[in-house]
Amino acid sequence: MAINNNAINFRTKFSKHIQTDIEHEVFVSAFEKFINLDEQTAIDILWRLTYNPYSEALWTIKLDPETIPSEMTAALRNELRYQYSQCHSNFLTVEVPEEYKEAYSLVSSNTDSITAYIVYKNCNSILYLDETSVQRILFLLSSDKENHYFGGLRSLDFNVGEAEYLKPYKAQIYTLFNVMYELHKSEGRYNSNHTPFQELGAMIQETGNDLPFTFGDEAVEATETTAMEEPLHEEISFQAEESVQKIDVFNAITAEKVLEHKDVFFAFAITRDMSCLVELSKLGFDLNQVVAKEKAISDFIQAAEALSV
């Protein structure tokens, strides 16, 4: 059922940006379309406008993003949210357990109701991965290294634009996700007897690896430099269930090696199958570097596939 269009009455914060009667008619028509959308579509548009004020999503309500003045973008997004909430009760309302409320409020107060809703939804979805994957994301989010916490945000199923927008709030997001994880853990929702990669975060933190992702000749040069700077027979142990893989010299992560073992790297970096780390370890790769370079590996594989089409 369509909402009564007469209910639209722009607030001053938004109406002051409208210059002519024709503009007013255009925006009234757009808002009429917006308040008649289903809630999930409305939320999706508002979120897209949050991290990209000129999102193509505006075309859904017949607004050309290129015609929106920069000084109007924030007001437009906020007015869309307000007008929709006037016609749909409990819009963007999230029912969170008592144990989450303080952490959720921390995200909401540092961002807004739209961002907090999306962050909570993503965290709640990712929380149902295996415990090892959750621990890995928490480790990445807790890191001070930008490439690590950016990877943590990406692992929460945010795209590049979303993760870029959320970087300033990574501490609040970590707090919320950690509280959610701890409650699930206390309720016995994870199988504590099957955590083959439990020490992975500690291993990465201990080594402090933050090497560039290199290919071809650059990869050879980087490998030779590393060999001069580090002990020749550096050894690392990685426990996978009941077996221990020990490697004296690791294979460099080069373009050739990624393509040679494309299926395994694809399963890890694209489909996020953490069990593939066992196979990569057996193939002689440093798992610290594999995890640190996950995004670069993913980008390379996708680029390679695009070129092969």
C-alpha positions as CSV (number, residue, x, y, z in Angstrom):
1,M,0.0,0.0,0.0
2,A,1.3,3.4,-1.0
3,I,2.1,5.9,1.8
4,N,0.1,9.2,1.9
5,N,2.2,11.6,0.0
6,N,0.7,14.6,1.8
7,A,2.7,13.5,4.8
8,I,6.0,14.9,3.3
9,N,7.0,18.2,4.9
10,F,10.6,19.0,4.5
11,R,12.5,20.3,7.5
12,T,14.4,23.6,7.3
13,K,17.8,21.8,7.4
14,F,17.0,20.4,4.0
15,S,14.5,22.9,2.5
16,K,17.0,25.8,2.8
17,H,19.0,24.1,0.0
18,I,16.1,24.1,-2.5
19,Q,16.3,27.1,-4.7
20,T,13.2,27.0,-6.9
21,D,9.7,25.6,-7.1
22,I,10.7,23.2,-9.8
23,E,13.5,21.8,-7.6
24,H,11.0,21.4,-4.8
25,E,8.7,19.4,-7.1
26,V,11.6,17.2,-8.2
27,F,12.5,16.4,-4.6
28,V,8.9,15.9,-3.5
29,S,8.6,13.3,-6.2
30,A,11.8,11.6,-5.2
31,F,10.8,11.5,-1.6
32,E,7.4,10.0,-2.5
33,K,9.2,7.2,-4.3
34,F,11.6,6.7,-1.4
35,I,9.1,6.4,1.4
36,N,7.2,3.8,-0.7
37,L,10.2,1.5,-1.0
38,D,10.6,-1.6,1.1
39,E,12.7,-1.1,4.2
40,Q,15.7,-3.1,3.0
41,T,16.0,-1.1,-0.2
42,A,15.6,2.1,1.7
43,I,18.4,1.1,4.1
44,D,20.6,0.1,1.2
45,I,20.2,3.5,-0.5
46,L,20.9,5.4,2.8
47,W,24.0,3.3,3.5
48,R,25.3,3.8,-0.1
49,L,24.9,7.6,0.4
50,T,26.7,7.3,3.7
51,Y,30.0,6.2,2.2
52,N,29.4,7.7,-1.3
53,P,27.2,10.8,-1.3
54,Y,27.0,10.7,-5.1
55,S,26.0,7.1,-5.3
56,E,24.2,5.9,-8.4
57,A,21.6,4.5,-6.0
58,L,19.9,7.9,-6.2
59,W,18.7,7.0,-9.7
60,T,16.3,4.5,-7.9
61,I,14.3,7.5,-6.8
62,K,14.9,9.4,-10.1
63,L,17.5,11.8,-8.8
64,D,20.6,12.5,-10.8
65,P,23.6,12.3,-8.4
66,E,25.6,14.7,-10.5
67,T,23.0,17.4,-10.0
68,I,23.2,17.3,-6.2
69,P,25.3,20.2,-4.8
70,S,28.0,19.2,-2.4
71,E,26.5,21.3,0.4
72,M,23.2,19.4,0.1
73,T,24.5,15.8,0.2
74,A,24.5,15.3,3.9
75,A,21.2,17.0,4.4
76,L,19.6,14.9,1.6
77,R,20.7,11.7,3.2
78,N,19.5,12.7,6.6
79,E,16.1,14.0,5.3
80,L,15.5,10.8,3.4
81,R,16.1,8.9,6.7
82,Y,13.9,11.2,8.7
83,Q,11.0,11.2,6.2
84,Y,11.1,7.4,5.9
85,S,11.1,7.0,9.6
86,Q,8.0,9.2,9.9
87,C,6.1,6.7,7.7
88,H,7.6,3.5,9.0
89,S,7.7,2.8,12.7
90,N,10.8,1.3,14.2
91,F,12.8,2.1,11.1
92,L,16.5,1.3,11.8
93,T,15.6,0.0,15.2
94,V,17.9,-2.8,16.3
95,E,17.0,-5.2,19.0
96,V,20.4,-6.1,20.6
97,P,21.0,-8.3,23.7
98,E,21.7,-6.4,26.9
99,E,25.3,-7.5,26.8
100,Y,25.8,-5.7,23.5
101,K,24.0,-2.4,24.2
102,E,26.9,-0.4,25.5
103,A,29.2,-1.5,22.7
104,Y,26.5,-0.8,20.1
105,S,25.8,2.6,21.6
106,L,29.5,3.3,21.2
107,V,29.3,2.7,17.5
108,S,26.1,4.6,17.1
109,S,27.3,7.7,19.0
110,N,30.5,7.8,17.0
111,T,28.7,7.4,13.7
112,D,24.9,7.4,13.3
113,S,21.9,5.1,13.3
114,I,22.4,4.1,9.6
115,T,26.1,3.1,10.0
116,A,25.5,1.4,13.4
117,Y,22.7,-0.7,11.9
118,I,24.8,-1.8,9.0
119,V,27.9,-2.6,11.2
120,Y,25.8,-4.6,13.6
121,K,24.2,-6.5,10.7
122,N,27.5,-7.4,9.2
123,C,29.1,-8.3,12.5
124,N,26.1,-10.5,13.4
125,S,26.4,-12.3,10.1
126,I,30.2,-12.9,10.2
127,L,29.9,-14.0,13.8
128,Y,28.6,-17.4,12.6
129,L,31.8,-18.3,10.9
130,D,34.1,-20.7,12.6
131,E,35.9,-19.5,15.7
132,T,39.3,-19.3,13.9
133,S,38.0,-16.9,11.3
134,V,36.4,-14.7,14.0
135,Q,39.6,-14.6,16.0
136,R,41.6,-13.7,12.9
137,I,39.2,-10.7,12.2
138,L,39.5,-9.6,15.8
139,F,43.3,-9.7,15.5
140,L,43.3,-7.6,12.3
141,L,40.8,-5.0,13.8
142,S,43.0,-4.7,16.9
143,S,46.1,-3.9,14.9
144,D,47.5,-0.4,14.6
145,K,48.7,-1.2,11.0
146,E,46.4,0.2,8.5
147,N,46.6,-2.7,6.0
148,H,45.7,-5.1,8.9
149,Y,42.6,-3.3,10.3
150,F,41.5,-2.4,6.7
151,G,41.7,-6.1,6.0
152,G,39.7,-6.8,9.2
153,L,36.9,-4.4,7.9
154,R,37.0,-6.1,4.5
155,S,36.7,-9.5,6.3
156,L,33.5,-8.2,7.9
157,D,32.1,-8.3,4.4
158,F,32.5,-4.6,3.6
159,N,33.6,-3.6,0.1
160,V,36.6,-1.3,-0.4
161,G,34.5,2.0,-0.3
162,E,32.7,0.9,2.8
163,A,35.9,-0.2,4.6
164,E,37.6,3.1,3.7
165,Y,34.7,5.0,5.2
166,L,34.7,2.9,8.4
167,K,38.5,3.1,9.1
168,P,38.1,5.9,11.6
169,Y,35.7,3.8,13.6
170,K,37.6,0.5,13.6
171,A,38.2,0.7,17.4
172,Q,34.4,0.9,18.1
173,I,33.7,-1.8,15.6
174,Y,36.3,-4.0,17.2
175,T,34.8,-3.5,20.6
176,L,31.3,-4.4,19.4
177,F,32.5,-7.5,17.5
178,N,34.6,-8.7,20.4
179,V,31.7,-8.3,22.8
180,M,29.5,-10.3,20.4
181,Y,32.1,-13.0,20.0
182,E,32.7,-13.3,23.8
183,L,29.0,-13.8,24.4
184,H,28.7,-16.4,21.7
185,K,31.8,-18.2,23.1
186,S,30.4,-18.2,26.6
187,E,27.2,-19.7,25.3
188,G,29.2,-22.6,23.8
189,R,28.4,-21.7,20.2
190,Y,31.9,-22.6,19.1
191,N,33.5,-26.0,19.1
192,S,36.5,-25.3,21.4
193,N,38.0,-28.7,20.5
194,H,38.5,-27.7,16.9
195,T,40.6,-24.6,16.5
196,P,43.5,-25.6,14.4
197,F,44.6,-22.0,13.6
198,Q,44.2,-20.6,17.1
199,E,47.7,-19.2,17.3
200,L,47.7,-17.6,13.9
201,G,47.1,-14.0,15.2
202,A,49.9,-14.4,17.8
203,M,52.3,-15.7,15.1
204,I,51.6,-12.7,12.9
205,Q,52.0,-10.3,15.8
206,E,55.2,-11.9,16.9
207,T,56.9,-11.7,13.5
208,G,55.5,-8.3,12.7
209,N,55.6,-9.1,9.0
210,D,54.5,-6.2,6.9
211,L,56.2,-6.8,3.6
212,P,55.2,-5.5,0.2
213,F,53.5,-7.8,-2.3
214,T,55.9,-8.1,-5.2
215,F,56.0,-10.0,-8.5
216,G,58.6,-11.0,-11.1
217,D,62.1,-9.5,-10.8
218,E,61.0,-7.4,-7.8
219,A,60.0,-10.5,-6.0
220,V,63.5,-12.0,-6.5
221,E,65.1,-8.8,-5.3
222,A,62.9,-8.7,-2.2
223,T,63.7,-12.3,-1.4
224,E,67.4,-11.8,-1.7
225,T,67.3,-8.7,0.5
226,T,65.3,-10.6,3.1
227,A,67.8,-13.5,3.1
228,M,70.6,-11.0,3.9
229,E,68.7,-9.4,6.7
230,E,67.2,-12.5,8.4
231,P,68.7,-15.8,9.7
232,L,69.3,-18.2,6.9
233,H,67.4,-21.1,8.6
234,E,64.5,-19.3,10.2
235,E,62.1,-21.9,11.3
236,I,58.4,-21.7,12.1
237,S,56.0,-24.3,13.4
238,F,52.3,-24.2,12.5
239,Q,49.9,-26.6,14.2
240,A,47.1,-28.0,12.1
241,E,44.9,-30.4,14.1
242,E,47.4,-33.2,15.1
243,S,50.1,-32.5,12.5
244,V,53.0,-30.0,12.7
245,Q,54.5,-28.6,9.5
246,K,58.1,-27.3,9.9
247,I,59.7,-25.4,7.1
248,D,63.3,-24.1,6.9
249,V,63.0,-22.0,3.7
250,F,59.6,-20.6,2.5
251,N,58.5,-20.2,-1.1
252,A,58.2,-16.5,-2.1
253,I,54.7,-15.4,-2.9
254,T,55.2,-14.5,-6.5
255,A,52.7,-14.1,-9.4
256,E,54.0,-17.4,-10.8
257,K,53.5,-19.3,-7.6
258,V,50.0,-17.9,-7.1
259,L,49.0,-19.0,-10.6
260,E,50.7,-22.4,-10.1
261,H,48.6,-23.0,-7.0
262,K,45.7,-20.9,-8.1
263,D,42.9,-23.2,-6.8
264,V,44.3,-23.2,-3.3
265,F,45.0,-19.5,-3.2
266,F,41.6,-18.8,-4.7
267,A,39.8,-20.8,-2.1
268,F,41.6,-18.9,0.7
269,A,41.6,-15.3,-0.7
270,I,38.3,-15.3,-2.6
271,T,36.0,-17.8,-0.8
272,R,37.8,-17.4,2.5
273,D,38.2,-21.1,3.2
274,M,40.6,-21.0,6.2
275,S,41.2,-24.7,5.9
276,C,43.3,-24.0,2.8
277,L,46.0,-22.6,5.0
278,V,46.9,-26.2,5.9
279,E,47.5,-26.9,2.2
280,L,49.4,-23.7,1.7
281,S,51.6,-24.6,4.6
282,K,52.4,-28.0,3.1
283,L,53.2,-26.3,-0.2
284,G,55.9,-24.3,1.6
285,F,54.4,-20.9,2.0
286,D,54.9,-18.6,5.0
287,L,51.4,-18.4,6.5
288,N,52.1,-15.1,8.1
289,Q,52.8,-13.6,4.7
290,V,49.9,-15.4,3.1
291,V,47.5,-13.8,5.6
292,A,49.1,-10.4,5.4
293,K,48.9,-10.4,1.6
294,E,45.4,-11.8,1.4
295,K,44.0,-8.6,-0.3
296,A,46.8,-8.4,-2.8
297,I,46.5,-12.1,-3.7
298,S,42.7,-11.7,-4.1
299,D,43.2,-8.6,-6.4
300,F,45.8,-10.4,-8.5
301,I,43.7,-13.5,-9.0
302,Q,40.6,-11.5,-10.0
303,A,42.7,-9.4,-12.4
304,A,44.2,-12.6,-13.9
305,E,40.8,-14.1,-14.4
306,A,39.5,-10.9,-16.0
307,L,42.4,-11.0,-18.5
308,S,41.7,-14.6,-19.4
309,V,38.1,-14.0,-20.3
